[in-house]
Structures are given as structure tokens and as C-alpha cells.
């Protein structure tokens, strides 16, 4: 694509008006150019257009990676030039649409709806700091388990695909830690379900406190949790798992004057171990090791075999 703004296939007068709008917005402190998912499992997710040129598509080299099969590997790109953001279709199989119109190149204005292929749908927005923070908070709330504060299963499913793609693109390892609270039904039966909820909240809090910002703790289901670890190999995951096991065992959870003991069984797996590095393969290996930990007596970590 040429660097000269005159090469843009857009009405010059319209472009000038939109530049003026952006400049007025900038004077008000508006500075963030965002894509917001408006449908699908990532509905509400905010993507910032932070670089002058950003590729969007299914390619592992894309700046904005999408898993949608209807999106081409190199579907389109966003270019910030001359004070405006332009979207350019890269001869995609299923087309790029702005406000329902198929385009090859278009200057965007805030509020435009962008569709890539049959189902990938976004809203383009120019926002200030407060608006961006609000959008990100709304999305965070939608992907967070209300009880424990961990991310939810839907978030994990999307994140797994994205992180495996990132690991492949950068030739990094990625590890998955799956843990289950031992005899949790007994806790509920003995102390009551509110006590069981208190245990889940305490465990989630202590585990989150030991993780990096880029690690993701998710509630996998019931009393099961998992952690996705970027750029951590199996040995590192096992060390973290042992630290978590110890922290959980040492918790002193008091509910209505009664102290509730809790332990966890943990299974670990890494991308480097897999012939085919898929989400299901990674989860499956960690799950098998978790059950081996339970079969071996519980309250332990299994990261091999």
C-alpha cells in the first residue's frame, strides 16, 4: 500500500471532514482507536489499534488474531495515516464490509460497524481514557466468575486458542495447570454450601496472589480451576503447582467459627510434550495427570507419565 494519503480510495471531502472530527476529539482528550467485538464468544472484548499498521486475520503473524474460519489468514489491515484510520481488504476470500457495504479500502469514522467474512463483527470507536476503561471493565465483568473472581470457562476456551497461536508464532512453550479441591462434596455436606463457597473464594484469592499478570486463573467447573501459563515450560509449571498446593494446604479458612481444612490435587502439561498442540490435547493431558494425583492419594502434583 502506498504511503501517500492521496492513494486512499475515499472521497476527499469526506476524509477532510473526518480528519477534522478526529482533531476535535483529540482536543477533548480522546485518543484511543478501538475495535470492540459485538458478537460471538468474545463479545465486548476491546482491541486497541496502537500501531500505525495492524494486520487482522487467522495468520499467526497477525497483530489481531481471529479464530473464525470465515476470516482469511491475512484478511485486512488498519492503517493510521494523515490523522485517520483506514481499513484495507487484502483480497480476502469472504470480503471486508463497513456499514454493510463491501469495501476494498475505507476511511473509518467512530461508530462504524466492520464485518470480516460471515460472522466476525466489530464496532470501531474513538474514545477517551474513561470510555476505554469503562468498555474494558464491562468486558472484564462478562468473562469473570461472579463468585470467585477467576475468569470463566468461556474466556478460557477463547484464550487457549489465542495463547497456543502466540506460542507457535514466537516459538515459546505454554503450560496448563489443572487442579481440583479434594473431597469438596464432603466440605459442602459437613459445613454447608455457604462454607463451600467461602472455600472457593479463599482458594481463588490465594492462587491469584502468586500469579504473574500474564497468567490466567480460570474456574473450570465446580471446584476445578486451571491456570494457563505463557512462556513457562513443564518444569516451571510443576514448581508453580507445588507452590500452589502448599498454599492451599496451609490455608486457614474459618466459617461461622469452624476451621475448614482444604487440599488440592494438581495435574500439569505443556505444549512441548504434544505431537499436536491443540487446546483439547493440552487439557486432556493435564486432566489425566490430575486423576493420577487423586488416585495416588490426593494432595499432590503430577507432571509426568
DASULHU-V676590 format. One line per field, one symbol per residue. psi: psi as a letter, one per 40 degrees, with the letter a starting at -180 (. if undefined). A space follows every 50 residues. Layout:
psi->???
This chain:
psi->hiehdeehgihddddddddddddddddeehehhihhheiaefhehhhhge idhhhhaeieeidhhiehdehidgdiihhhhfeihhhhhffideihhhfe hhidhhhiihehhhhhadehhihhihiaddddddddddddddehhddeei iidddddddddddddddddefiihihhhihhhfdddddddeidddddddd ddddddddeeiideihhihdhbehiihhhhfhidddddddddddddddde ighhhfehhhiiiiihiiiiddehdhgidddddddddddddddddeeifi hhei.
